[in-house]
Amino acid sequence: YDTWDDYVIWKDGKIVCRAGIFKYSQAAWEVAGVSTLPEYRCKGYGESIVSHCTAIILNNGKIATCTTRDTNIAMRRTAEKVGFMEMTEKV
């Protein structure tokens, strides 16, 4: 897809963590679809891949975004470690 790039971390002969970059506008791209195998969680893989994807977005001159559910505490913590700030949209 022209609007999506995938990135993975390989370890022990398998994909242990993945994330995508969703190119949803000319100005902003999103770190999306972050997933880590349960037995590889809490080892820094999520933070590493989110950092990598964020750097790619910023190096392309885009605004980096990251959206997740309020209940996804692990992803919220990972995004915060990388430097994302919580923003709430008022409707």
N, C-alpha and C positions, 0 to 999 in steps of 0.2 A: 504494500500500500504506500502511496505517496505521502500519506498523512501519519504514518506510524513507523517507528523504528524500534526493534527489540534489542535488548542487551541481556547477557547472561553471565553468571559466574559458574565455572566448571570446577568440580572437586571430586575426587574419587571416581572419575569416569562418568559423572552425570551432572546435569544442571541442578545446582542447589539453590540458586536464587536468580530471579529474573525481574526485569522492569522494562517498561516501554516509554517512549517519548511520543506523545500525541500532539501533532502539529495542527492545532485547531484554529489558528488564526495567523495572520501575517505578523502580528506583534507579540503573541504569547504562545508558548508551548508548555505542555503539562507532563510531569513525571507521573506515570500511571501504571496500573496493573502490577504493582510490586508484590512479589510472592517469594517466600523462602520455605524450603522443606522443613517440617517440624524439627527434625533431628539436627538441623544446622542453624536454628534460631538462637538469638542471644550471643552470637559470635562475631558480630560486626558486618556480616555480609549485606544485610539490608541497608545499613548506613553507607557502606562502600558503594553499592550500586546506585543508590539515590544521589549520592555526592557526584558520582561519575556522570549520570544523566543530567543533573543540574548544571555541571560544568559545561557539558556539550551545549545545552540550551543557551547559557550565558555567553559562551564563546561564539555563538551564532548571532549574537546581538538581540536575542529575544528575552521577553519577560518569562521567568520560570514560575510555574504554578504547580500546586500539588493539592488535590482534593481527596478527602476521605470521610467516612462516616464518623460521627461523634463517638460512636462505640468502638471504633478501631484504635484502641489506645496504643498498641504497638506501632502502628504507622504514624500516628500523631507524634509520638515520642521521637521516632526516627526523623520525621520531617523537621521537628524542632531542633534536633542535634545538628542537622545539615544547615539550618539557618532560616527555614521557613517560619513565618509568623502567622498566628491564627488571625483570620479575618472573618467576620460574619457579614453576610449580605442581608440587609434589611429589605423586606418585600412590602 
